Amino acid sequence: DCERCQCHSDDKRTAILYTLLSQNLNHSRGGRGPAHQRCLCHQRRTVCLRTPHITCQAASNVLVKTISFIKNLPSFHLLPREDQLLLLDSCWVPLFLLGLVQEMVTFEVMETPAPSMLKKILLDGQSKREEPERTQPTLAAVQRLQCCLNTFWSLDLSPKEYAYLKGAILFNPDVPGLRASLYIESLQREAQRALQEVLQPLHPEDQGRFARILLIASTLKSIPPTLITDLFFRPVIGNADIVELIAEMLYEITGGQPAP
C-alpha cells in the first residue's frame, strides 16, 4: 500500500548512509521491501498525545465519572450480568466521549517520533524477545475524532441533556446477544422521552434539536474503541483489556457483585 503513497515523491535526494542502513535493515528482516518503510502521508502518519501525563489523567477522571454515572442507574443493575457486560462493551466509548465534551477536555497530538534506523539495526536481534510494538493512532483518525467532539461542543448541551442522552446511549436494545432486550428498549424510550421533555422549555423554538442531537450522537458510535484506547489509555494500562478494567472498576465501586 505504501508503494502507492506519494510521501517521498517530492524529495528524490537519498543520503548514502540512509541507503546503506535501509539495505541492512531490509536484509536483517528477511528482505521485506519498501512496504514497511515509514509512511508520512496524511492518512497513515501516526501521532501521539503532546502532553500524555496531563491528558491521560484528564481522560482517566472522565472514565471514572462515566463509570459512576452507570453505577448510579438502578435499572442498569437490574439487568442480567451478561447484558450489563454487553452494554458496557458496546457503549463505553460514546459515553466516554460525551464525558470529554461535558468536561471540556481538549488535547493536542504530535507526530510519533520515529525510532533511529541505526538503533533498529543494532537491536534487531533483541526485538524478537520484546513485546510486540503497539499500534499508534493516525493523524486522520484523530482529526475525525476532534471533529466529532467539536460538533458536540457547538450544541452546548445542558447537564440534563447530557444525562438523558447518556441513558439513551447506554440502553441500546440493538446490541446482539441481549437477554432483556425488550426491557432495555423500554429504558431507551424512557430516556429519549425525558430528553425531549427537557428540550421543550430550554429550546422552544428549535424543533429539530432532538433529532439533531441523536444524529450527532450516532457519529460517536463510529469512533473505533482501539483509537480511544491507544490514544488515551494505552500509555497507562499497557496491554491490559480496557473493557475488563472498566467492568472491574464498576463492580468495585458498587461494592457488590454483578447481577446474576
C-alpha positions as CSV (number, residue, x, y, z in Angstrom):
1,D,0.0,0.0,0.0
2,C,2.8,2.4,0.9
3,E,4.3,2.0,-2.5
4,R,1.3,3.8,-4.0
5,C,1.8,6.6,-1.4
6,Q,3.3,9.9,-2.7
7,C,5.1,10.7,0.6
8,H,8.6,10.8,-0.9
9,S,7.7,11.9,-4.4
10,D,8.9,15.5,-3.9
11,D,12.3,14.5,-2.4
12,K,14.5,12.4,-4.7
13,R,17.6,13.0,-2.6
14,T,18.6,10.0,-0.6
15,A,21.6,10.0,1.8
16,I,24.2,7.3,1.2
17,L,24.1,6.4,4.9
18,Y,20.3,6.1,4.8
19,T,20.6,3.9,1.8
20,L,23.2,1.6,3.4
21,L,21.2,1.4,6.7
22,S,18.0,0.7,4.8
23,Q,19.6,-2.1,2.9
24,N,21.0,-3.7,6.0
25,L,17.7,-3.3,7.8
26,N,15.7,-4.9,5.0
27,H,18.2,-7.7,4.8
28,S,18.1,-8.4,8.6
29,R,14.3,-8.6,8.3
30,G,14.3,-11.2,5.6
31,G,14.3,-9.0,2.6
32,R,11.0,-7.2,3.2
33,G,10.7,-4.3,0.8
34,P,9.6,-0.7,0.9
35,A,6.1,-1.5,2.0
36,H,7.4,-1.5,5.6
37,Q,9.2,1.9,5.4
38,R,7.9,4.8,7.4
39,C,5.0,6.4,5.6
40,L,4.4,10.1,6.0
41,C,1.2,10.7,4.2
42,H,-1.8,12.3,6.0
43,Q,-3.9,9.1,6.2
44,R,-1.1,6.9,7.6
45,R,1.0,9.3,9.7
46,T,1.0,8.1,13.3
47,V,0.6,10.5,16.2
48,C,0.6,10.5,20.0
49,L,-0.5,12.9,22.7
50,R,1.6,16.0,23.1
51,T,1.1,16.1,26.9
52,P,0.3,12.5,27.7
53,H,0.6,12.9,31.5
54,I,-2.0,15.7,31.6
55,T,-4.3,14.3,29.0
56,C,-4.3,10.7,30.3
57,Q,-5.1,11.9,33.8
58,A,-8.0,14.0,32.5
59,A,-9.2,11.0,30.4
60,S,-9.0,8.8,33.5
61,N,-11.0,11.2,35.5
62,V,-13.7,11.3,32.8
63,L,-13.8,7.5,32.7
64,V,-14.3,7.3,36.5
65,K,-17.2,9.8,36.2
66,T,-18.6,7.7,33.3
67,I,-18.5,4.6,35.5
68,S,-20.1,6.5,38.4
69,F,-22.9,7.5,36.1
70,I,-23.6,3.9,35.2
71,K,-23.3,2.9,38.8
72,N,-26.0,5.4,39.9
73,L,-28.6,3.8,37.5
74,P,-30.5,1.2,39.5
75,S,-32.2,0.0,36.3
76,F,-28.8,-1.0,34.9
77,H,-28.0,-3.2,37.9
78,L,-31.4,-5.0,37.5
79,L,-30.2,-6.4,34.2
80,P,-28.6,-9.8,33.9
81,R,-24.9,-9.8,34.3
82,E,-24.4,-10.8,30.6
83,D,-26.4,-7.9,29.4
84,Q,-24.5,-5.5,31.7
85,L,-21.2,-6.6,30.1
86,L,-22.6,-6.5,26.6
87,L,-23.9,-2.9,27.1
88,L,-20.6,-1.9,28.6
89,D,-18.6,-3.3,25.7
90,S,-20.9,-1.6,23.2
91,C,-21.3,1.9,24.8
92,W,-18.3,2.8,26.9
93,V,-16.7,4.7,24.0
94,P,-19.6,7.1,23.1
95,L,-20.3,7.6,26.9
96,F,-16.6,8.4,27.5
97,L,-16.6,10.8,24.5
98,L,-19.7,12.5,25.8
99,G,-17.8,12.9,29.1
100,L,-14.9,14.5,27.3
101,V,-17.2,17.0,25.8
102,Q,-19.1,17.7,29.0
103,E,-15.8,18.2,30.9
104,M,-14.4,20.3,28.1
105,V,-11.3,18.2,27.8
106,T,-9.1,19.3,24.9
107,F,-5.9,17.7,23.7
108,E,-3.2,18.1,21.1
109,V,-1.2,15.5,19.2
110,M,2.2,15.4,17.6
111,E,3.8,13.1,15.2
112,T,5.1,9.9,16.7
113,P,8.9,10.1,17.0
114,A,10.5,7.6,14.5
115,P,13.0,5.2,16.1
116,S,16.5,5.6,14.8
117,M,17.2,3.2,11.9
118,L,20.7,2.6,13.4
119,K,19.0,1.6,16.7
120,K,16.7,-0.7,14.8
121,I,19.6,-2.5,13.2
122,L,21.6,-2.8,16.5
123,L,18.6,-4.0,18.5
124,D,17.1,-6.2,15.7
125,G,18.2,-9.4,17.4
126,Q,16.7,-8.3,20.7
127,S,13.4,-7.2,19.3
128,K,12.2,-10.8,18.9
129,R,12.3,-11.2,22.7
130,E,10.4,-8.0,23.4
131,E,6.7,-7.3,23.4
132,P,5.1,-6.6,20.0
133,E,5.1,-3.0,19.0
134,R,1.9,-1.2,20.0
135,T,-0.3,0.3,17.3
136,Q,-0.4,4.1,17.1
137,P,-3.4,6.3,16.1
138,T,-3.2,8.0,12.7
139,L,-3.5,11.7,12.2
140,A,-6.6,11.3,10.1
141,A,-8.4,9.3,12.7
142,V,-7.6,11.8,15.5
143,Q,-8.7,14.7,13.4
144,R,-12.0,12.9,12.7
145,L,-12.4,12.3,16.5
146,Q,-11.7,16.0,17.2
147,C,-14.3,17.0,14.5
148,C,-17.0,14.9,16.3
149,L,-16.1,16.5,19.7
150,N,-16.2,20.0,18.2
151,T,-19.7,19.3,16.7
152,F,-21.0,18.3,20.1
153,W,-19.5,21.4,21.7
154,S,-21.4,23.5,19.2
155,L,-24.7,22.0,20.6
156,D,-23.9,23.5,24.1
157,L,-25.9,20.8,25.9
158,S,-27.2,21.4,29.4
159,P,-26.4,18.9,32.3
160,K,-29.9,17.3,32.0
161,E,-29.5,16.9,28.2
162,Y,-26.2,15.1,28.8
163,A,-27.7,12.8,31.4
164,Y,-30.7,11.7,29.4
165,L,-28.6,11.4,26.2
166,K,-26.2,9.1,28.1
167,G,-29.1,7.0,29.2
168,A,-30.4,6.7,25.6
169,I,-26.9,5.6,24.5
170,L,-26.3,3.2,27.3
171,F,-29.6,1.3,27.0
172,N,-29.2,0.2,23.4
173,P,-31.5,-2.7,22.6
174,D,-29.8,-3.4,19.2
175,V,-26.7,-4.9,20.9
176,P,-26.5,-8.5,19.7
177,G,-27.0,-11.2,22.4
178,L,-29.0,-9.3,24.9
179,R,-31.4,-11.4,27.1
180,A,-33.5,-8.5,28.3
181,S,-33.7,-6.5,25.0
182,L,-37.4,-5.6,25.4
183,Y,-36.8,-4.1,28.9
184,I,-33.6,-2.3,27.6
185,E,-35.7,-0.9,24.7
186,S,-38.2,0.5,27.2
187,L,-35.4,2.1,29.2
188,Q,-34.1,3.7,26.0
189,R,-37.5,5.1,25.1
190,E,-37.9,6.5,28.6
191,A,-34.5,8.3,28.3
192,Q,-35.4,9.7,24.9
193,R,-38.8,10.8,26.1
194,A,-37.1,12.6,29.1
195,L,-34.7,14.2,26.7
196,Q,-37.5,15.5,24.5
197,E,-39.3,16.9,27.6
198,V,-36.3,18.8,28.9
199,L,-35.7,20.3,25.4
200,Q,-39.1,21.9,25.1
201,P,-38.6,24.6,27.8
202,L,-34.9,25.1,27.1
203,H,-35.2,25.4,23.3
204,P,-38.9,26.1,22.5
205,E,-38.1,27.5,19.0
206,D,-35.7,24.8,18.0
207,Q,-38.0,21.9,17.0
208,G,-35.2,20.0,15.2
209,R,-32.8,19.9,18.2
210,F,-33.9,16.5,19.4
211,A,-33.3,14.8,16.1
212,R,-30.0,16.7,15.6
213,I,-28.7,15.6,19.0
214,L,-29.5,11.9,18.3
215,L,-27.9,12.2,14.8
216,I,-24.7,13.7,16.1
217,A,-24.6,11.2,18.9
218,S,-24.7,8.4,16.4
219,T,-21.4,9.6,15.0
220,L,-19.7,8.8,18.3
221,K,-20.5,5.2,17.8
222,S,-18.4,5.2,14.7
223,I,-15.2,6.0,16.6
224,P,-13.2,2.8,17.0
225,P,-12.6,1.7,20.6
226,T,-9.0,0.9,19.6
227,L,-8.4,4.5,18.7
228,I,-9.7,5.7,22.1
229,T,-7.7,3.0,24.0
230,D,-4.5,3.6,22.1
231,L,-4.7,7.4,22.4
232,F,-5.9,7.9,26.0
233,F,-5.4,4.7,28.0
234,R,-2.7,2.5,26.4
235,P,0.1,4.7,27.9
236,V,-1.3,4.0,31.4
237,I,-2.8,0.4,31.2
238,G,-0.2,-1.1,28.8
239,N,-1.6,-4.3,27.1
240,A,-4.5,-4.8,29.6
241,D,-8.0,-5.1,28.3
242,I,-9.8,-1.8,28.8
243,V,-13.3,-3.4,29.0
244,E,-12.2,-5.8,31.7
245,L,-10.8,-2.9,33.7
246,I,-14.0,-0.9,33.3
247,A,-16.0,-3.8,34.5
248,E,-13.8,-4.4,37.5
249,M,-14.0,-0.7,38.4
250,L,-17.7,-0.7,38.1
251,Y,-18.3,-3.6,40.4
252,E,-15.7,-2.5,42.8
253,I,-17.3,1.0,43.0
254,T,-20.7,-0.6,43.6
255,G,-19.3,-2.6,46.5
256,G,-21.3,-5.6,45.4
257,Q,-21.5,-8.4,42.9
258,P,-22.8,-8.3,39.3
259,A,-26.4,-9.2,38.9
260,P,-26.9,-12.9,38.2
